[in-house]
Amino acid sequence: MTAQANLGTRLDPWYDHYAARAAGLSASEVRALFAVASRPEVVSLAGGMPFVAGLPNTVVSASLERVMTEHGPQALQYGSGQGVPELREHITRVMAAEGITASPDDVVVTTGSQQALDLVTKLFIDPGDVILAEAPSYVGAIGIFRSYQAKISHVAMDAHGLIPAALEERIVELMAAGETLKFLYTIPNFHNPAGVTLTTDRRVEILEICRRHSILVLEDNPYGMLAFDEPAPPALRSLDDGVIYLGSFSKTLAPGFRIGWALAPHAIREKLILANESAILCPSSFSQFVISDYLDNTDWLTQINTFRGIYHSRKNAMITALEDNLPSLSWTNPNGGFFVWLTLPEQLDSKAMLPRAVKELVAYTPGTAFYADGGGRQNIRLSFCYPTEESIALGIRRLTTVIRGELDLLNTFGGSGSISAVPTPGRYNAPPPNIS
């Protein structure tokens, strides 16, 4: 008889053997949607997938061929846990476009910025420590924080990003309760999922609040170079070299390379390298050589401008479709990035409404995915980066059918649903105090 047979016939015979931190691992609502959203008849406004078809195949093929011809043995071999020096040099020039002055020595290359976020969390979080995060916040970050048994404390934001007064109030409240606060996690530019951008004045104020309370700032900036009408304000890292900055090539080149990075103060950088080596030995040498060649031999800024134009047109198509079909609702109107944050009538529940949406052949991400405390039921994240403008318009029409159908049901069974009794269109609605 095998050891597994001795454990009985439970669905998972090893359930009682997992470490406590495994309880924090669960499928995100975004990942759970992928199987449905990949069906050709479904218009997916759910996933934040870059439009990689906007990158010419010939450009990538040329880099692949040069790497194999000129650097084949190195590219196919193990490499440094910190990353290829040539790529780290390129990364400093990429960050310079956002006002950051940095040394290649302080850059650690990772398997996407998601791994960088995991490594920072691993280094700083003991079970029960508190991480401050915007309300709402990136679903992938929430998953990591939970996996390390952190407490996530949301801080309210509005049309101008994280609210400094709310941050100060939350810090004082948590410290008075004896909590251990480790860092503030923030996406200041074209926020995922809210689409808003933190103003310059607030950046300065937030950094001062965190310095005063000895709280580390973790700046996640995958969308910063994808501005539409005007550039984003200077990066937080450009204002304070004590900030840990996370970057990625997933949005400005292609996610399949799985290359991101962390820029960190010297002492933290050393621990990140050790943690990186412990986790994966080294990031992909092959991907690093290909990206380095691409940056050497192409006009990469022009390519980013091409992506910006595509995403800007698709964002405009989404805003137009919302204005035409759901003029009484409210939403954000981002100046970059991938996402619009829609606010539903208060009596609707975005998560409960999702099965009906899938039946109507449209997918979105319910707002609950972006809160650690059960908030977001009145919100939907809509992604405009991947579908065509025609598909976006069709998807919003289908979503309108779903919303009106839900309200009709409420009216029929005694609810107070009215699609006109909701806020002014285009205005960002901050989360109510009880969920921030």
Secondary structure, 3 states (H helix, E strand, C coil): CCHHHHCCCCCCCCHHHCCHHHHHCCCCHHHHHHHHHCCCCCEECCCCCCCHHHCCHHHHHHHHHHHHHHHHHHHCCCCCCCCCHHHHHHHHHHHHCCCCCCCHHHEEEECHHHHHHHHHHHHHCCCCCEEEEEECCCHHHHHHHHHCCCEEEEEEEECCEECHHHHHHHHHHHHHCCCCEEEEEECCCCCCCCCCCCCHHHHHHHHHHHHHCCCEEEEECCCCCCECCCCCCCCHHHHCCCCEEEEECCCCCCHHHCCEEEECCHHHHHHHHHHHHHHHCCCCHHHHHHHHHHHHHCCHHHHHHHHHHHHHHHHHHHHHHHHHHCCCCEECCCCECCEEEEECCCCCCHHHHHHHHHHCCEECEEHHHHCCCCCCCCEEEEECCCCCHHHHHHHHHHHHHHHHHHHHHHHHCCCCCCCCCCCCCCCCCCCCHHHC
